[in-house]
Amino acid sequence: MGALTHGAKRALRAFVPLAVRKRAAIWLGGRTWLTPRHWWVTELLRDYAARDPDGYHRFLWAHHLGYAETYEVARRFGAENINETRRLLFADLREHLTGLGMDPQREVHSVFEVGCSIGYLLRFLETNVFPAAESLEGIDIDRHAVRAGSAWLAGQGSKVRITVADMADLDRVVGKRRFDVMLCAGVLMYLRRESAAQVVGAMLRRTGHVLALSGLAHPERDNAELEESGVRARDGTFIHNLDAMVQQAGGRVVRRRWEGARVVDGNTIYFVFAERATTTSGSGREQGT
Ligand SMILES: C[S@@+](CC[C@H](N)C(=O)[O-])C[C@H]1O[C@@H](n2cnc3c(N)ncnc32)[C@H](O)[C@@H]1O
């Protein structure tokens, strides 16, 4: 398809039904010898990405295509493989909890991660950050990642439990339980603003002490000033105003970090930590309302 002209690619997208092109994308994803596979998949589905970005990203992740391919057990588990942006996020998280008068090593009992992939961050939290946590759970739409991660975690005797689910179904999946720490890193950028805001609301309702969000920073303006979400040209992901989403959901931003154009591990840095307006801690407890 690399040799195809723009006109031929447009014609292909116009005349071959999306369902057929999706099947072709899944087939291409399995051909490990083919480079660059992600480029081919992108070209096949370019119109879908423009029309329905949520559906497009969901499709790619659910089938472990494109950017999902680096989420493999051998590449991600282990403290030495945790990238700099996540280390920074966890350092901020530790500092925030300490500032609340808590000992993160002893007093964090439950963690939930939305978009946990193979569960490698939860495992790092279990071994290196919150060793007293009895409950470490996560969901992800990538079935391949969850299956591979679960098998590895079971072999380590880990308490981490991860399951396949769409973050849009968080209410149903988590029910009324609440977790000391809710985490969502590098995930909301795959949803349009309205859908992302709903997920933020659902996470906040289940937050005991703190909700930790990591998103893409706008390179020039602090995200908190954005009236509309931006789009990163390279992959069609969204640059959101997470501060506004927290406020819209009735939460309070308690700590944040915005580093503008600085790129670390290929991404800009924007963290938002939030609490429900009235916070009472509670590992896996029932919600009051
Ligand atoms: C960039 S990865 C981040 C993984 C991990 N949180 C980290 O920080 O490395 C984005 C993750 O979000 C997951 N994801 C994307 N859309 C999702 C959805 N609708 N529901 C649940 N998970 C989703 C992907 O499968 C992927 O594992």
Ligand as a Chemical Component Dictionary entry (heavy atoms), coordinates in Angstrom:
data_LIG
# 
_chem_comp.id                   LIG 
_chem_comp.type                 NON-POLYMER 
_chem_comp.pdbx_formal_charge   0 
_chem_comp.three_letter_code    LIG 
# 
loop_
_chem_comp_atom.comp_id 
_chem_comp_atom.atom_id 
_chem_comp_atom.alt_atom_id 
_chem_comp_atom.type_symbol 
_chem_comp_atom.charge 
_chem_comp_atom.model_Cartn_x 
_chem_comp_atom.model_Cartn_y 
_chem_comp_atom.model_Cartn_z 
_chem_comp_atom.pdbx_ordinal 
LIG C1  C1  C 0  -0.696  4.092  26.452 1  
LIG S1  S1  S 1  -1.331  2.670  27.223 2  
LIG C2  C2  C 0  -1.023  3.042  28.948 3  
LIG C3  C3  C 0  -0.895  1.801  29.775 4  
LIG C4  C4  C 0  -0.488  2.083  31.240 5  
LIG N1  N1  N 0  -1.544  2.781  31.945 6  
LIG C5  C5  C 0  0.789   2.868  31.294 7  
LIG O1  O1  O 0  0.787   3.947  31.888 8  
LIG O2  O2  O -1 1.771   2.425  30.720 9  
LIG C6  C6  C 0  -3.092  2.917  27.120 10 
LIG C7  C7  C 0  -3.881  1.752  27.702 11 
LIG O3  O3  O 0  -5.260  2.114  27.715 12 
LIG C8  C8  C 0  -6.017  0.994  27.318 13 
LIG N2  N2  N 0  -7.315  1.439  26.782 14 
LIG C9  C9  C 0  -7.540  2.201  25.687 15 
LIG N3  N3  N 0  -8.862  2.387  25.518 16 
LIG C10 C10 C 0  -9.476  1.723  26.526 17 
LIG C11 C11 C 0  -10.825 1.545  26.896 18 
LIG N4  N4  N 0  -11.823 2.068  26.186 19 
LIG N5  N5  N 0  -11.110 0.833  28.013 20 
LIG C12 C12 C 0  -10.104 0.268  28.753 21 
LIG N6  N6  N 0  -8.802  0.394  28.434 22 
LIG C13 C13 C 0  -8.482  1.124  27.341 23 
LIG C14 C14 C 0  -5.155  0.344  26.257 24 
LIG O4  O4  O 0  -5.523  -0.980 25.975 25 
LIG C15 C15 C 0  -3.765  0.500  26.859 26 
LIG O5  O5  O 0  -3.398  -0.590 27.651 27 
# 
loop_
_chem_comp_bond.comp_id 
_chem_comp_bond.atom_id_1 
_chem_comp_bond.atom_id_2 
_chem_comp_bond.value_order 
_chem_comp_bond.pdbx_ordinal 
LIG C1  S1  SING 1  
LIG S1  C2  SING 2  
LIG S1  C6  SING 3  
LIG C2  C3  SING 4  
LIG C3  C4  SING 5  
LIG C4  N1  SING 6  
LIG C4  C5  SING 7  
LIG C5  O1  DOUB 8  
LIG C5  O2  SING 9  
LIG C6  C7  SING 10 
LIG C7  O3  SING 11 
LIG C7  C15 SING 12 
LIG O3  C8  SING 13 
LIG C8  N2  SING 14 
LIG C8  C14 SING 15 
LIG N2  C9  SING 16 
LIG N2  C13 SING 17 
LIG C9  N3  DOUB 18 
LIG N3  C10 SING 19 
LIG C10 C11 SING 20 
LIG C10 C13 DOUB 21 
LIG C11 N4  SING 22 
LIG C11 N5  DOUB 23 
LIG N5  C12 SING 24 
LIG C12 N6  DOUB 25 
LIG N6  C13 SING 26 
LIG C14 O4  SING 27 
LIG C14 C15 SING 28 
LIG C15 O5  SING 29 
# 
